[in-house]
């Protein structure tokens, strides 16, 4: 069992990010049994859940003539356009049915603002608007975080880097993550982890 100061953050293990989903990550479902086993080792488990309103600005379908995976400029910076995914209340937004969600003490929903996407568990993509997670963790005197989930090079990446910047000791269990690898994003992610002192397990 980990110490009470060490929490597990399970990122976006949702149907739309698993095989058969709208934005499927290859082998995304294969990490679920390992995550379930790992959760039992932690006093504090946080789940994040992508939670977009229909017609979200990050959806390619919201931009005439644009296709999924195209890059556009938004007021807060560059934004990848995605297929419609994790729409609030949909089956795709639900956690993978085999994920043992009862272990979680908190579920953070992100991406609910229709104008701003949100990869990180801590901030929306404007890099300023907080989700509230840091306050929760500080109140529990959490000092160390381990991240698992989907996808390695987007939501896990942004979450882990933000956690490191906020002063937490951070590790990522790569065997319990899966990535998209969009034009070299996996290599860039691993390089970024090294630069920020994120430990890889």
GROMACS elastic network, one bead per residue, 0.5 to 0.9 nm:
[ bonds ]
;  ai    aj funct       b0    kb
    1     4     6  0.89249   500
    1    40     6  0.76962   500
    1    42     6  0.60341   500
    1    43     6  0.77920   500
    2     5     6  0.80229   500
    2     6     6  0.62252   500
    2     7     6  0.80871   500
    2    41     6  0.58118   500
    2    42     6  0.53871   500
    2    43     6  0.71424   500
    3     6     6  0.55377   500
    3     7     6  0.84099   500
    3    42     6  0.75099   500
    3    43     6  0.74341   500
    4     7     6  0.73270   500
    4    42     6  0.75266   500
    4    43     6  0.57370   500
    4    44     6  0.72092   500
    4   140     6  0.84715   500
    4   141     6  0.82120   500
    4   142     6  0.71703   500
    5    43     6  0.85469   500
    5    44     6  0.85577   500
    5   140     6  0.76829   500
    5   141     6  0.60268   500
    5   143     6  0.53743   500
    5   144     6  0.62385   500
    5   145     6  0.85894   500
    6    42     6  0.72116   500
    6    43     6  0.77943   500
    6    44     6  0.74535   500
    6   141     6  0.89937   500
    6   142     6  0.57924   500
    6   143     6  0.61959   500
    6   145     6  0.56827   500
    6   146     6  0.76392   500
    6   169     6  0.89999   500
    7    42     6  0.61948   500
    7    43     6  0.69035   500
    7    45     6  0.58704   500
    7    46     6  0.75924   500
    7   137     6  0.83812   500
    7   142     6  0.66226   500
    7   143     6  0.81121   500
    7   144     6  0.63362   500
    7   145     6  0.50238   500
    7   146     6  0.64318   500
    7   147     6  0.88277   500
    8    38     6  0.85024   500
    8    39     6  0.70842   500
    8    41     6  0.89726   500
    8    42     6  0.65406   500
    8    43     6  0.85300   500
    8    44     6  0.64390   500
    8    46     6  0.62440   500
    8    47     6  0.85068   500
    8   144     6  0.86702   500
    8   145     6  0.57814   500
    8   147     6  0.60704   500
    8   148     6  0.78261   500
    9    44     6  0.86367   500
    9    45     6  0.59595   500
    9    47     6  0.58782   500
    9    48     6  0.74502   500
    9   121     6  0.87306   500
    9   145     6  0.69376   500
    9   146     6  0.61374   500
    9   148     6  0.65086   500
    9   149     6  0.83138   500
   10    13     6  0.71536   500
   10    35     6  0.78386   500
   10    39     6  0.88605   500
   10    45     6  0.74457   500
   10    46     6  0.61495   500
   10    48     6  0.63004   500
   10   146     6  0.85269   500
   10   147     6  0.60687   500
   10   148     6  0.51245   500
   10   149     6  0.54133   500
   10   150     6  0.83512   500
   10   156     6  0.87003   500
   11    14     6  0.88038   500
   11    46     6  0.84129   500
   11    47     6  0.60302   500
   11    49     6  0.70519   500
   11    50     6  0.88435   500
   11   121     6  0.77740   500
   11   147     6  0.72045   500
   11   148     6  0.61191   500
   11   150     6  0.57225   500
   11   151     6  0.78084   500
   11   155     6  0.69422   500
   11   156     6  0.62624   500
   11   159     6  0.84784   500
   11   177     6  0.89586   500
   12    15     6  0.89629   500
   12    17     6  0.76054   500
   12    47     6  0.72316   500
   12    48     6  0.53186   500
   12    50     6  0.61683   500
   12    95     6  0.76097   500
   12   149     6  0.61718   500
   12   150     6  0.55431   500
   12   151     6  0.77132   500
   12   155     6  0.77190   500
   12   156     6  0.85830   500
   13    16     6  0.86205   500
   13    17     6  0.68449   500
   13    18     6  0.75764   500
   13    28     6  0.77842   500
   13    29     6  0.80143   500
   13    31     6  0.89224   500
   13    32     6  0.78375   500
   13    47     6  0.83544   500
   13    48     6  0.80274   500
   13    49     6  0.75612   500
   13    94     6  0.86235   500
   13    95     6  0.57760   500
   13    96     6  0.60455   500
   13    99     6  0.76890   500
   13   149     6  0.58411   500
   13   150     6  0.60207   500
   13   151     6  0.87469   500
   14    17     6  0.55604   500
   14    18     6  0.66457   500
   14    21     6  0.86655   500
   14    29     6  0.89861   500
   14    49     6  0.72348   500
   14    50     6  0.79927   500
   14    86     6  0.77990   500
   14    91     6  0.89534   500
   14    92     6  0.67214   500
   14    93     6  0.58711   500
   14    94     6  0.55181   500
   14    97     6  0.85365   500
   14    99     6  0.89458   500
   14   150     6  0.84332   500
   15    18     6  0.51772   500
   15    19     6  0.77697   500
   15    20     6  0.78152   500
   15    21     6  0.56888   500
   15    22     6  0.83279   500
   15    23     6  0.89875   500
   15    24     6  0.81625   500
   15    29     6  0.85502   500
   15    86     6  0.80979   500
   15    91     6  0.70099   500
   15    93     6  0.62414   500
   15    94     6  0.59955   500
   15    95     6  0.59308   500
   15    96     6  0.50899   500
   15    97     6  0.80027   500
   16    19     6  0.76991   500
   16    20     6  0.72598   500
   16    23     6  0.54872   500
   16    24     6  0.59244   500
   16    25     6  0.86561   500
   16    85     6  0.61394   500
   16    86     6  0.61211   500
   16    91     6  0.80800   500
   16    93     6  0.63048   500
   16    94     6  0.80963   500
   16    95     6  0.88568   500
   16    96     6  0.87495   500
   17    20     6  0.82578   500
   17    21     6  0.56877   500
   17    22     6  0.69593   500
   17    23     6  0.51743   500
   17    25     6  0.54037   500
   17    26     6  0.85884   500
   17    28     6  0.66362   500
   17    29     6  0.84342   500
   17    85     6  0.83723   500
   17    86     6  0.84749   500
   17    92     6  0.80410   500
   17    93     6  0.88448   500
   17    96     6  0.89904   500
   17   150     6  0.70791   500
   17   151     6  0.79158   500
   18    21     6  0.54921   500
   18    22     6  0.84137   500
   18    23     6  0.75479   500
   18    25     6  0.56204   500
   18    26     6  0.71509   500
   18    27     6  0.70514   500
   18    29     6  0.53570   500
   18    30     6  0.88307   500
   18    96     6  0.77532   500
   18   150     6  0.87698   500
   19    22     6  0.85852   500
   19    23     6  0.84022   500
   19    24     6  0.50672   500
   19    25     6  0.65485   500
   19    26     6  0.64277   500
   19    27     6  0.67443   500
   19    28     6  0.65400   500
   19    29     6  0.67953   500
   20    23     6  0.83533   500
   20    24     6  0.63795   500
   21    25     6  0.84804   500
   21    85     6  0.81156   500
   21    92     6  0.64803   500
   22    83     6  0.66155   500
   22    84     6  0.68773   500
   22    85     6  0.56070   500
   22    86     6  0.81643   500
   22    92     6  0.73216   500
   23    82     6  0.76950   500
   23    83     6  0.65510   500
   23    84     6  0.80202   500
   23    85     6  0.64268   500
   23    86     6  0.88182   500
   24    27     6  0.85416   500
   24    28     6  0.72709   500
   24   180     6  0.85898   500
   25    28     6  0.51779   500
   25    29     6  0.85176   500
   25   150     6  0.75020   500
   25   151     6  0.69971   500
   25   178     6  0.67029   500
   25   179     6  0.64422   500
   25   180     6  0.58686   500
   26    29     6  0.82176   500
   26   178     6  0.70920   500
   26   179     6  0.75754   500
   26   180     6  0.74789   500
   27    30     6  0.53195   500
   27    31     6  0.75795   500
   27   178     6  0.69355   500
   28    31     6  0.62351   500
   28    32     6  0.79646   500
   28   149     6  0.81490   500
   28   150     6  0.70138   500
   28   151     6  0.82302   500
   28   177     6  0.76134   500
   28   178     6  0.58861   500
   28   179     6  0.83547   500
   29    32     6  0.57541   500
   29    33     6  0.86277   500
   29    96     6  0.76221   500
   29    98     6  0.89018   500
   30    33     6  0.70951   500
   30    34     6  0.81866   500
   30   176     6  0.83936   500
   30   178     6  0.89678   500
   31    34     6  0.55550   500
   31    35     6  0.62403   500
   31    36     6  0.87922   500
   31   148     6  0.87669   500
   31   149     6  0.75495   500
   31   175     6  0.75665   500
   31   176     6  0.50658   500
   31   177     6  0.66479   500
   31   178     6  0.78761   500
   32    35     6  0.51242   500
   32    36     6  0.61807   500
   32    37     6  0.87392   500
   32    96     6  0.80055   500
   32    98     6  0.68675   500
   32    99     6  0.59526   500
   32   100     6  0.86853   500
   32   149     6  0.85521   500
   32   176     6  0.78422   500
   33    36     6  0.51239   500
   33    37     6  0.63619   500
   33    38     6  0.86993   500
   33    98     6  0.78154   500
   33    99     6  0.76237   500
   34    37     6  0.51519   500
   34    38     6  0.61561   500
   34    39     6  0.86765   500
   34   175     6  0.87088   500
   34   176     6  0.66229   500
   35    39     6  0.60868   500
   35    40     6  0.89325   500
   35    99     6  0.78533   500
   35   100     6  0.86666   500
   35   148     6  0.73880   500
   35   149     6  0.81346   500
   35   176     6  0.65731   500
   36    39     6  0.53181   500
   36    40     6  0.70393   500
   36    98     6  0.86229   500
   36    99     6  0.64713   500
   36   100     6  0.59534   500
   36   101     6  0.86956   500
   36   103     6  0.85762   500
   37    40     6  0.57290   500
   37    41     6  0.76100   500
   38    41     6  0.55439   500
   38    42     6  0.74663   500
   39    42     6  0.56274   500
   39    43     6  0.84017   500
   39    44     6  0.84969   500
   39    45     6  0.66456   500
   39   100     6  0.85349   500
   39   103     6  0.67743   500
   39   104     6  0.83834   500
   40    43     6  0.79124   500
   40   103     6  0.75693   500
   42    45     6  0.64744   500
   43   105     6  0.89681   500
   44   103     6  0.83672   500
   44   104     6  0.71529   500
   44   105     6  0.63699   500
   44   106     6  0.85339   500
   44   140     6  0.89675   500
   44   142     6  0.87998   500
   45   103     6  0.65440   500
   45   105     6  0.58071   500
   45   106     6  0.70586   500
   45   107     6  0.89583   500
   46   103     6  0.86211   500
   46   104     6  0.54078   500
   46   105     6  0.60991   500
   46   107     6  0.58662   500
   46   108     6  0.73983   500
   47   101     6  0.78237   500
   47   104     6  0.63298   500
   47   105     6  0.82504   500
   47   106     6  0.63674   500
   47   108     6  0.62670   500
   47   109     6  0.85754   500
   48   106     6  0.84258   500
   48   107     6  0.55854   500
   48   109     6  0.58334   500
   48   110     6  0.72938   500
   48   121     6  0.65336   500
   49    86     6  0.84086   500
   49    93     6  0.74773   500
   49    94     6  0.81123   500
   49    95     6  0.76742   500
   49   107     6  0.69859   500
   49   108     6  0.61141   500
   49   110     6  0.62502   500
   49   111     6  0.86858   500
   49   121     6  0.88802   500
   50    85     6  0.85910   500
   50    86     6  0.59101   500
   50    87     6  0.81986   500
   50    88     6  0.84630   500
   50    93     6  0.68249   500
   50   108     6  0.85853   500
   50   109     6  0.58665   500
   50   110     6  0.51723   500
   50   111     6  0.59049   500
   50   112     6  0.78921   500
   50   118     6  0.79762   500
   50   119     6  0.82524   500
   51    85     6  0.87327   500
   51    86     6  0.56606   500
   51    87     6  0.59820   500
   51    88     6  0.51948   500
   51    89     6  0.82260   500
   51    93     6  0.65994   500
   51   109     6  0.57347   500
   51   110     6  0.55798   500
   51   111     6  0.54352   500
   51   112     6  0.53895   500
   52    55     6  0.82433   500
   52    56     6  0.62255   500
   52    84     6  0.88708   500
   52    85     6  0.75153   500
   52    86     6  0.59113   500
   52    88     6  0.54981   500
   52    93     6  0.84342   500
   52   110     6  0.76003   500
   52   111     6  0.52678   500
   52   113     6  0.73874   500
   52   114     6  0.70619   500
   52   117     6  0.84857   500
   53    56     6  0.56872   500
   53    86     6  0.84384   500
   53    87     6  0.55507   500
   53    88     6  0.55919   500
   53   111     6  0.81306   500
   53   112     6  0.60146   500
   53   113     6  0.75944   500
   53   114     6  0.62400   500
   54    59     6  0.89537   500
   54    84     6  0.79606   500
   54    85     6  0.89055   500
   54    87     6  0.57829   500
   54    88     6  0.73480   500
   54   114     6  0.82002   500
   55    58     6  0.83456   500
   55    59     6  0.67845   500
   55    61     6  0.74543   500
   55    62     6  0.58527   500
   55    84     6  0.78984   500
   55    87     6  0.87802   500
   55   114     6  0.74330   500
   56    59     6  0.56159   500
   56    60     6  0.89585   500
   56    61     6  0.87884   500
   56    62     6  0.68850   500
   56    84     6  0.80411   500
   56    87     6  0.86517   500
   56   111     6  0.85755   500
   56   112     6  0.83720   500
   56   113     6  0.79550   500
   56   115     6  0.67734   500
   56   116     6  0.81728   500
   56   117     6  0.81172   500
   57    60     6  0.78473   500
   57    61     6  0.86800   500
   57    62     6  0.59952   500
   57    63     6  0.78623   500
   57    81     6  0.83242   500
   57   114     6  0.58845   500
   57   115     6  0.54201   500
   57   116     6  0.68815   500
   57   117     6  0.74532   500
   58    61     6  0.86273   500
   58    62     6  0.74711   500
   58    63     6  0.88044   500
   58    79     6  0.70541   500
   58    80     6  0.70459   500
   58    81     6  0.51782   500
   58    82     6  0.61237   500
   58    83     6  0.84866   500
   58    84     6  0.83742   500
   58   114     6  0.82263   500
   58   115     6  0.78677   500
   58   116     6  0.74022   500
   58   117     6  0.60452   500
   59    62     6  0.54788   500
   59    63     6  0.74883   500
   59    68     6  0.75475   500
   59    80     6  0.86823   500
   59    81     6  0.53660   500
   59    83     6  0.56029   500
   59    84     6  0.53439   500
   59    85     6  0.79548   500
   60    63     6  0.55043   500
   60    64     6  0.79058   500
   60    65     6  0.84768   500
   60    66     6  0.56677   500
   60    67     6  0.54480   500
   60    68     6  0.52342   500
   60    69     6  0.79470   500
   60    70     6  0.78985   500
   60    80     6  0.86398   500
   60    82     6  0.55092   500
   60    83     6  0.59495   500
   60    84     6  0.73314   500
   61    64     6  0.69536   500
   61    65     6  0.84950   500
   61    66     6  0.72660   500
   61    67     6  0.75239   500
   61    68     6  0.80936   500
   61    81     6  0.85822   500
   61    82     6  0.83704   500
   61    83     6  0.71833   500
   61    84     6  0.70795   500
   62    66     6  0.83888   500
   63    66     6  0.56223   500
   63    67     6  0.83620   500
   63    81     6  0.87935   500
   64    67     6  0.87184   500
   66    69     6  0.89226   500
   66    70     6  0.68528   500
   66    81     6  0.79957   500
   67    70     6  0.58567   500
   67    81     6  0.72047   500
   67    82     6  0.80399   500
   67    83     6  0.81948   500
   68    71     6  0.86709   500
   68    80     6  0.78183   500
   68    81     6  0.52022   500
   68    83     6  0.54261   500
   68    84     6  0.89188   500
   69    80     6  0.56768   500
   69    81     6  0.51716   500
   69    82     6  0.57626   500
   69    83     6  0.80106   500
   69   182     6  0.83260   500
   70    79     6  0.83912   500
   70    80     6  0.58054   500
   70    81     6  0.54830   500
   70    82     6  0.79961   500
   71    78     6  0.66172   500
   71    79     6  0.55858   500
   71    81     6  0.60893   500
   72    77     6  0.83848   500
   72    78     6  0.57384   500
   72    79     6  0.53637   500
   72    80     6  0.65070   500
   72    81     6  0.72434   500
   73    76     6  0.78391   500
   73    77     6  0.55242   500
   73    79     6  0.59950   500
   73    80     6  0.88218   500
   74    77     6  0.50604   500
   74    78     6  0.59244   500
   74    79     6  0.63134   500
   74   116     6  0.85226   500
   75    78     6  0.83910   500
   75   116     6  0.89303   500
   75   126     6  0.83345   500
   76    79     6  0.84675   500
   76   116     6  0.78789   500
   76   125     6  0.69481   500
   76   127     6  0.82117   500
   77   125     6  0.82164   500
   77   126     6  0.75671   500
   79   117     6  0.80343   500
   79   125     6  0.87729   500
   82    85     6  0.76196   500
   84    87     6  0.72803   500
   85    90     6  0.89958   500
   85    92     6  0.67496   500
   85    93     6  0.72092   500
   86    89     6  0.81835   500
   86    90     6  0.68115   500
   86    91     6  0.80160   500
   86    92     6  0.52545   500
   86    94     6  0.76159   500
   87    90     6  0.55815   500
   87    91     6  0.84160   500
   87    92     6  0.70417   500
   87    93     6  0.57896   500
   88    91     6  0.88337   500
   88    92     6  0.87247   500
   88    93     6  0.62769   500
   88    94     6  0.86937   500
   88   112     6  0.82040   500
   89    92     6  0.82963   500
   89    93     6  0.65028   500
   89    94     6  0.74103   500
   90    93     6  0.52899   500
   90    94     6  0.66950   500
   91    94     6  0.52383   500
   91    95     6  0.84793   500
   92    95     6  0.80198   500
   92    96     6  0.88397   500
   93    96     6  0.89544   500
   94    97     6  0.79065   500
   95    98     6  0.82114   500
   95    99     6  0.67400   500
   95   101     6  0.79439   500
   96    99     6  0.54676   500
   96   100     6  0.89104   500
   97   100     6  0.80679   500
   98   101     6  0.86868   500
   99   102     6  0.87831   500
  100   103     6  0.62510   500
  100   104     6  0.82719   500
  101   104     6  0.56339   500
  102   105     6  0.79884   500
  104   107     6  0.69710   500
  106   136     6  0.89428   500
  108   121     6  0.71938   500
  108   131     6  0.73624   500
  108   132     6  0.82874   500
  108   133     6  0.72010   500
  109   112     6  0.72923   500
  109   121     6  0.83592   500
  109   131     6  0.80433   500
  110   113     6  0.80482   500
  110   117     6  0.82026   500
  110   118     6  0.58629   500
  110   119     6  0.76819   500
  110   120     6  0.80639   500
  110   121     6  0.71148   500
  110   122     6  0.89169   500
  110   123     6  0.86023   500
  110   124     6  0.74882   500
  110   131     6  0.70925   500
  111   114     6  0.73264   500
  111   115     6  0.88592   500
  111   116     6  0.68241   500
  111   117     6  0.51616   500
  111   119     6  0.75890   500
  111   124     6  0.71001   500
  111   125     6  0.89250   500
  112   115     6  0.86895   500
  112   116     6  0.81397   500
  112   117     6  0.80204   500
  112   118     6  0.82148   500
  113   116     6  0.56678   500
  113   117     6  0.73086   500
  113   118     6  0.85336   500
  113   124     6  0.87440   500
  114   117     6  0.75897   500
  116   124     6  0.67131   500
  116   125     6  0.63138   500
  116   126     6  0.70511   500
  117   124     6  0.62492   500
  117   125     6  0.55715   500
  117   126     6  0.81962   500
  118   121     6  0.78325   500
  118   122     6  0.88791   500
  118   123     6  0.68305   500
  118   126     6  0.82841   500
  118   155     6  0.81462   500
  119   122     6  0.86589   500
  119   123     6  0.77652   500
  119   124     6  0.66882   500
  119   125     6  0.66117   500
  119   154     6  0.63342   500
  119   156     6  0.78810   500
  119   157     6  0.84419   500
  119   158     6  0.61681   500
  119   159     6  0.72191   500
  120   123     6  0.54742   500
  120   124     6  0.64376   500
  120   125     6  0.74874   500
  120   127     6  0.89009   500
  120   131     6  0.87904   500
  120   154     6  0.81427   500
  120   155     6  0.54180   500
  120   156     6  0.72340   500
  120   157     6  0.77708   500
  120   160     6  0.80006   500
  120   161     6  0.87137   500
  120   162     6  0.72915   500
  121   124     6  0.80552   500
  121   130     6  0.87152   500
  121   131     6  0.68326   500
  121   132     6  0.89007   500
  121   133     6  0.70049   500
  121   134     6  0.89821   500
  121   155     6  0.74933   500
  121   156     6  0.83194   500
  121   158     6  0.77725   500
  121   159     6  0.51739   500
  121   160     6  0.85897   500
  121   162     6  0.83488   500
  121   163     6  0.87957   500
  122   127     6  0.88588   500
  122   129     6  0.84442   500
  122   130     6  0.57114   500
  122   131     6  0.52642   500
  122   132     6  0.68869   500
  122   133     6  0.57753   500
  122   134     6  0.65454   500
  122   158     6  0.86533   500
  122   159     6  0.64509   500
  122   162     6  0.68024   500
  122   163     6  0.75963   500
  123   126     6  0.75464   500
  123   127     6  0.55581   500
  123   128     6  0.62147   500
  123   129     6  0.54078   500
  123   131     6  0.56118   500
  123   132     6  0.84002   500
  123   133     6  0.88200   500
  123   158     6  0.89105   500
  123   159     6  0.83042   500
  123   162     6  0.80005   500
  124   127     6  0.56816   500
  124   128     6  0.67978   500
  124   129     6  0.54642   500
  124   130     6  0.65143   500
  124   131     6  0.72454   500
  125   128     6  0.76881   500
  125   129     6  0.79726   500
  126   129     6  0.66207   500
  127   130     6  0.80202   500
  130   133     6  0.76602   500
  130   134     6  0.82144   500
  131   134     6  0.78671   500
  132   135     6  0.56117   500
  132   136     6  0.66443   500
  133   136     6  0.51502   500
  133   137     6  0.62886   500
  133   138     6  0.86448   500
  134   137     6  0.51812   500
  134   138     6  0.60760   500
  134   139     6  0.85366   500
  134   163     6  0.83646   500
  134   166     6  0.81689   500
  135   138     6  0.51382   500
  135   139     6  0.60769   500
  135   140     6  0.86855   500
  136   139     6  0.52506   500
  136   140     6  0.65301   500
  136   141     6  0.88810   500
  136   142     6  0.88408   500
  137   140     6  0.51881   500
  137   141     6  0.63257   500
  137   142     6  0.52512   500
  137   143     6  0.79861   500
  138   142     6  0.57644   500
  138   143     6  0.77393   500
  139   142     6  0.76437   500
  142   145     6  0.77146   500
  142   168     6  0.80956   500
  143   167     6  0.79742   500
  143   168     6  0.52871   500
  143   169     6  0.63839   500
  143   170     6  0.88975   500
  144   168     6  0.53666   500
  144   170     6  0.59427   500
  144   171     6  0.82023   500
  145   160     6  0.83998   500
  145   163     6  0.77670   500
  145   168     6  0.66706   500
  145   169     6  0.61984   500
  145   171     6  0.64293   500
  145   172     6  0.85273   500
  146   160     6  0.83834   500
  146   169     6  0.85265   500
  146   170     6  0.58908   500
  146   172     6  0.55927   500
  146   173     6  0.71863   500
  147   156     6  0.68201   500
  147   159     6  0.81679   500
  147   160     6  0.68748   500
  147   170     6  0.77254   500
  147   171     6  0.63275   500
  147   173     6  0.64415   500
  147   174     6  0.87792   500
  147   176     6  0.87010   500
  147   177     6  0.85157   500
  148   151     6  0.88950   500
  148   152     6  0.80877   500
  148   156     6  0.69950   500
  148   172     6  0.62065   500
  148   173     6  0.58126   500
  148   174     6  0.72320   500
  148   175     6  0.83829   500
  148   176     6  0.54348   500
  148   177     6  0.53614   500
  148   178     6  0.88635   500
  149   152     6  0.69823   500
  149   155     6  0.84658   500
  149   156     6  0.66229   500
  149   173     6  0.88460   500
  149   174     6  0.88459   500
  149   176     6  0.62379   500
  149   178     6  0.69101   500
  150   153     6  0.82429   500
  150   154     6  0.77739   500
  150   155     6  0.65869   500
  150   156     6  0.62545   500
  150   176     6  0.87858   500
  150   177     6  0.57837   500
  150   178     6  0.57848   500
  150   179     6  0.67365   500
  150   180     6  0.87975   500
  151   154     6  0.54701   500
  151   155     6  0.56899   500
  151   156     6  0.58461   500
  151   157     6  0.78526   500
  151   177     6  0.65968   500
  151   178     6  0.54912   500
  151   180     6  0.64007   500
  152   155     6  0.66472   500
  152   157     6  0.57374   500
  152   172     6  0.89691   500
  152   174     6  0.77065   500
  152   177     6  0.56332   500
  152   178     6  0.54176   500
  152   180     6  0.73750   500
  152   181     6  0.86609   500
  152   186     6  0.73847   500
  152   189     6  0.78004   500
  153   156     6  0.64329   500
  153   157     6  0.51479   500
  153   158     6  0.79036   500
  153   178     6  0.83109   500
  153   179     6  0.55390   500
  153   180     6  0.66333   500
  153   181     6  0.67331   500
  153   182     6  0.84868   500
  153   185     6  0.58384   500
  153   186     6  0.53211   500
  153   187     6  0.85552   500
  153   188     6  0.80720   500
  153   189     6  0.55624   500
  153   190     6  0.83037   500
  154   157     6  0.51597   500
  154   158     6  0.60652   500
  154   159     6  0.84401   500
  154   179     6  0.77979   500
  154   180     6  0.80273   500
  154   185     6  0.81464   500
  154   186     6  0.88821   500
  154   189     6  0.82854   500
  155   158     6  0.53011   500
  155   159     6  0.59744   500
  155   160     6  0.84655   500
  156   159     6  0.51712   500
  156   160     6  0.60053   500
  156   161     6  0.85360   500
  156   172     6  0.82368   500
  156   177     6  0.80838   500
  157   160     6  0.53353   500
  157   161     6  0.61751   500
  157   162     6  0.85442   500
  157   172     6  0.89600   500
  157   189     6  0.63054   500
  157   190     6  0.86312   500
  157   192     6  0.84615   500
  157   193     6  0.78787   500
  158   161     6  0.53027   500
  158   162     6  0.60731   500
  158   163     6  0.85418   500
  158   189     6  0.89773   500
  159   162     6  0.52396   500
  159   163     6  0.61265   500
  159   164     6  0.87041   500
  160   163     6  0.50582   500
  160   164     6  0.62630   500
  160   165     6  0.86885   500
  160   170     6  0.65884   500
  160   171     6  0.76191   500
  160   172     6  0.74716   500
  160   193     6  0.79871   500
  160   198     6  0.72545   500
  161   164     6  0.51308   500
  161   165     6  0.62389   500
  161   166     6  0.86368   500
  161   170     6  0.83619   500
  161   192     6  0.78531   500
  161   193     6  0.69944   500
  161   196     6  0.67713   500
  161   197     6  0.89325   500
  161   198     6  0.74493   500
  162   166     6  0.61321   500
  162   167     6  0.87786   500
  163   166     6  0.50491   500
  163   167     6  0.65366   500
  163   168     6  0.55739   500
  163   169     6  0.77552   500
  163   170     6  0.67910   500
  164   167     6  0.52422   500
  164   168     6  0.52138   500
  164   169     6  0.63162   500
  164   170     6  0.59897   500
  164   196     6  0.66670   500
  164   197     6  0.74589   500
  164   198     6  0.69682   500
  165   168     6  0.74578   500
  165   196     6  0.77975   500
  167   170     6  0.88110   500
  169   197     6  0.84221   500
  169   198     6  0.75843   500
  169   199     6  0.85242   500
  170   197     6  0.77120   500
  170   198     6  0.52426   500
  170   199     6  0.62883   500
  170   200     6  0.88654   500
  171   197     6  0.87231   500
  171   198     6  0.53638   500
  171   200     6  0.56394   500
  171   201     6  0.68666   500
  172   175     6  0.88336   500
  172   176     6  0.84718   500
  172   177     6  0.82687   500
  172   193     6  0.89372   500
  172   198     6  0.71225   500
  172   199     6  0.62937   500
  172   200     6  0.51067   500
  172   201     6  0.60128   500
  173   176     6  0.55617   500
  173   177     6  0.67863   500
  173   199     6  0.85754   500
  173   200     6  0.60209   500
  174   177     6  0.50838   500
  174   178     6  0.74750   500
  174   200     6  0.66608   500
  174   201     6  0.61765   500
  175   178     6  0.77140   500
  175   201     6  0.76962   500
  179   182     6  0.88427   500
  179   185     6  0.86697   500
  179   186     6  0.68271   500
  180   185     6  0.77952   500
  180   186     6  0.75031   500
  181   184     6  0.56721   500
  181   187     6  0.80514   500
  182   185     6  0.53333   500
  182   186     6  0.75740   500
  183   186     6  0.84207   500
  184   187     6  0.56260   500
  184   188     6  0.64403   500
  184   189     6  0.87209   500
  185   188     6  0.50518   500
  185   189     6  0.59665   500
  185   190     6  0.86981   500
  186   189     6  0.50150   500
  186   190     6  0.63319   500
  186   191     6  0.86420   500
  187   190     6  0.52986   500
  187   191     6  0.62339   500
  187   192     6  0.85925   500
  188   191     6  0.50994   500
  188   192     6  0.60681   500
  188   193     6  0.86418   500
  189   192     6  0.50264   500
  189   193     6  0.62051   500
  189   194     6  0.87376   500
  190   193     6  0.50914   500
  190   194     6  0.64372   500
  190   195     6  0.88369   500
  190   200     6  0.88391   500
  191   194     6  0.52082   500
  191   195     6  0.63956   500
  191   196     6  0.88284   500
  192   195     6  0.50674   500
  192   196     6  0.62117   500
  192   197     6  0.85471   500
  192   198     6  0.83456   500
  193   196     6  0.52449   500
  193   197     6  0.60417   500
  193   199     6  0.72952   500
  193   200     6  0.80838   500
  194   197     6  0.52174   500
  194   198     6  0.59959   500
  194   199     6  0.75134   500
  194   200     6  0.87006   500
  195   198     6  0.77489   500
